[in-house]
Amino acid sequence: MRKLIYTATIAVSAFVLIQSCSKSNPGNNNGNGGNTGGGFDRKGMLTNMSTNVIIPAYTAYQTATTNLDAAVTAFTTAPDAAKLTAVQTAFKTAYLQWQSTSEFEFGPAGDANLSAGVDTYPTNVTQINSNISANTYNPDLLANLSAKGLPAMDYLLFGIGADNNAILTQYTTDATAGNRKTLLGKLSAELKANAAKILTAWNGTYKNTFLNATGTDVGSSAGQMVNELVFDYELLKNDEIGIPAGVQSMGTVFPEKVQAYYSKISLQLLLAHLQGVQDVYTGKDGLGFDDYVASTTAKYTDGTPLNDAIIKQFATAKAKLQTLTDPLSDNIKTNPTAVTAAYTELQKLTVMLKTDMPSALGILITFGDNDGD
């Protein structure tokens, strides 16, 4: 689960039963043994999700982290301007791919608390620099939770100098250049190892476990996917735009708290994340939650089929985000009205995904938050 340190505590174990708002219950079997609900082939959906959405996402992320680690190794072995540019490019590729992978924080990723280690932001610059000065790094130390992963690398590759010439100096002639290279290598290797671990688990026994949990109860695959999809989307809406823009922080703006603040690709990441959420909802070209919702008689408040309303709102939210530009932190300061308008469209989609969809499918949302939905 993608986490900001100051919002991670919103996830709790209390059960929140989402009541139907004139939505029809599709008659789902709430046990793990049921294959269909209301005539819908849940196992077929899970097969498509695992084969064409989840495993490909983890495979692409594992490849991206492997390439990033190779670029880091080449750079730290013999730093120069070309290798710095190469590692920065590899970093951006890995971060963008992560945005299509963070939605699956259940099973192996949930057990490993993968997202917390990959993408806890804003990163703790003081702790990073302390680790460099002491030439120590303990990945299990709680203080390092916000001083590791992609956000820490964002700072180390883009934020330690005014331009690439200044950044390169920090890895060549600076007094702590050796320590800085060592830390960068450890962070990269950690990302690579964890990505490989999760992919191995999915390609091993977990895929069958996932396919066989065909009910809609809390422990079912559909139940876990819906809960993680909603939780991940809440973090997209709140942490990637709402808190930095002041909408989720009592009117106080925090432009520096955007994702990837130093590399200035926050909007690219936000759009990639929204697309990743939509891919989970639609199952890409195969059976997805869109088909599941469409198999019910669920309607939106205006009387249109719920699935049609959700698909339309994805497009509306995306269009609003596309009116913004990177760096998003600058847009927050200079174009706050447009940023707030984009947030508003994302908020509309929250209600559909968090309340209407689970109600239509008879799936329980098992976490609570404080955003007033």
Secondary structure as GFF3:
##gff-version 3
##sequence-region A 1 373
A	DSSP	three_ten_helix	8	10	.	.	.	ID=ss1
A	DSSP	beta_strand	36	37	.	.	.	ID=ss2
A	DSSP	beta_strand	40	41	.	.	.	ID=ss3
A	DSSP	alpha_helix	42	48	.	.	.	ID=ss4
A	DSSP	pi_helix	49	54	.	.	.	ID=ss5
A	DSSP	alpha_helix	55	77	.	.	.	ID=ss6
A	DSSP	alpha_helix	81	98	.	.	.	ID=ss7
A	DSSP	three_ten_helix	102	104	.	.	.	ID=ss8
A	DSSP	alpha_helix	108	112	.	.	.	ID=ss9
A	DSSP	alpha_helix	114	118	.	.	.	ID=ss10
A	DSSP	alpha_helix	125	134	.	.	.	ID=ss11
A	DSSP	three_ten_helix	142	144	.	.	.	ID=ss12
A	DSSP	alpha_helix	149	158	.	.	.	ID=ss13
A	DSSP	alpha_helix	164	170	.	.	.	ID=ss14
A	DSSP	alpha_helix	177	201	.	.	.	ID=ss15
A	DSSP	pi_helix	202	206	.	.	.	ID=ss16
A	DSSP	alpha_helix	207	212	.	.	.	ID=ss17
A	DSSP	alpha_helix	221	237	.	.	.	ID=ss18
A	DSSP	pi_helix	238	242	.	.	.	ID=ss19
A	DSSP	alpha_helix	243	245	.	.	.	ID=ss20
A	DSSP	three_ten_helix	255	257	.	.	.	ID=ss21
A	DSSP	alpha_helix	266	282	.	.	.	ID=ss22
A	DSSP	alpha_helix	289	294	.	.	.	ID=ss23
A	DSSP	alpha_helix	306	321	.	.	.	ID=ss24
A	DSSP	alpha_helix	328	334	.	.	.	ID=ss25
A	DSSP	alpha_helix	336	351	.	.	.	ID=ss26
A	DSSP	pi_helix	352	356	.	.	.	ID=ss27
A	DSSP	alpha_helix	357	361	.	.	.	ID=ss28
###
